């Protein structure tokens, strides 16, 4: 006979099921149960209203967890939240401890959970205090600090909103969602044709991800790249050569669930980036982080701190020391606050044979989009 948490639907005439219900009622109030539900990825809109009696809410949550195949993860979360229940829960998971533990390890935190995590706590002394031997000092004020909760949130969003661009079955670059159904990448990634083009989301070391085809009317706006010599020359490309393509996708993937099932009621929505198109002053001391698909492989992250960011004299490109590889074209370049400040597009060699990577400043792309899409609804969708 299946254990109680494998019943489909749950059987509340079973002694174990009723005991689990009572133990959870004793450990949580309704607000705590809502947080618990979010932590295991349940769709709280499908739970009973918080105004119902507590036992009805608990029973509804357990049913929803079983339907969503997240009940073992919920049990693992309860044991983490309320270790005092460990002894009483032992009899409820006897023989299935490994299954419950693995369910808890596999569960990724939801976006709602990440927002609840505490930020870093910082203590600062007076700026004019005398250095004291043996104590740490702030050696890069531009790099500063960032709260771990904010960093985790930024990484999760970047992973789910960045896609590998494939054309003709081959990886050609990277792109990022800037509206529910629009992807931003480099023009040189798509300029030679888009037959069979898809944006593959969620492609990681553990899964192939979900391909979203380009729409028939895929070309929303674009700006060409300059010659190779100008792209990596000392001054950078001429104004107007912004090397970007704004691509319309066949589905509004940003409004859909993360994962293989776009209609999964228990999954987080993917969302999209609402870019800050305003001016940005790069600082050589700041860290820059890039997420993309180098060598066409699963999503990868690289960072440099300091990144040595410096603008070309024509202010059409920014150069930095953060690592990239073929396939990184079109990757978002983030600052320490996870603001997207550039679209990676190339690499080159400067004076003294020093190698550099470079990107297109987002503010330049914004200027081009305002001119090309003036008066069109797509401009509003981009926040411009």
Steps between C-alpha positions, in 0.01 A plus 500: 500500500629846409606727779246766595669785314496301176119458500334673207279661610601520866296274725401692814349188655855367547644551848836623363340763279288633784804510732702698243209744472488548878876543539513769229203680656682506833821643348368776268249779484340596167771755414770242569318250281491749212876544525542121520289459185707759312824338619410168337372666182125458545268739319347688793215621279374140496499464880194564716454865601686589822167584666392133521557300822860386541422130452334572165801699384744225605296231328472707182875563500581131545266409214658761273850383592409142408340600169812701416729209603660722765380333817831332580673838456241660730572239768873569467432874537287441813782298659740786424264767635385308807764250614297449817264290289783264399415224746128506424560507124740206516212252504338681206802468268645175634669315214480807275750731670733504198215587265394794716857624543569485124175683424614781727843518336362507145255780567615838373390803700222698340544864406261586783723314745812682387331834562442397862864421571674755722746742344858530616563700816780753470666714770699801393736716702581867432671557166779692673576233759867409541610166353547235768756223450348158446150623405349463152475808282282600206751485215255542209222743588343465154457124533355543850268230631177341385244316712492123438121498466517761225779307328305173509191675365702655219654168402166315493345769281802504269497121460132490405494809276814423298480264202729327253432617144502212252474531122475198275549271798830661600578728794578850374487725804305613803203731561292640786129565547418871504120457461276191538547413133812692395865396514804730473816363337774619263422574137804300390343190663194509269602707197578203272154339531273355763379174343388273783598762758405444864582652837567211740422587861602306812785321321725393786728213594195307623254558214468592134248772574205630299537633143282795393485568126550842348175656376436537127525878544810458717690818415371773734804730478872473437825688456802366307851443626803679361795352313725273701774762498270769639328269748824431686690813401620755752204735451232235458223496236328808364183626666197306376677164472346338806506133395166395646190316385167517680329169415132416532439146626208276402382479864487745793740279696549766767137461607528122517623258765867416537571144386376267226129560568407862425162456673632338821286664771755427771804655331634855517438727202815570301461877483720728289750781541371853502828663407627830628580675172636813664863622499755294687854593598732201511776487761817297455475380860149355481430128462322382183325163471390322180252213457485325167565185299875494426596237242126442456486300821276522807460839664817621671603799710823695495602805700794730562552737792630747417401456135710787368199647318587782263305670223638549151563861400181509288303354795347231280661202675614407849799273551560274798696203633209263571540165321296401194528244218337440160127471569506782756393758241172656616560420867385749763777682687398577861643739755514419874131593540396270214417796278562400139747760375619350171437233236818301442600493134872446434861479612823652383860591573617835626836664545777270613307194377260527795179309433159644582134413469244761407130572501248749367379745767129458567444875488614502135259221409223696675569807286475293182176334612337833580575618148393180321184423699366850564123488547482118494356283780824301515678808630262517797545127567874565532451776754629766263 
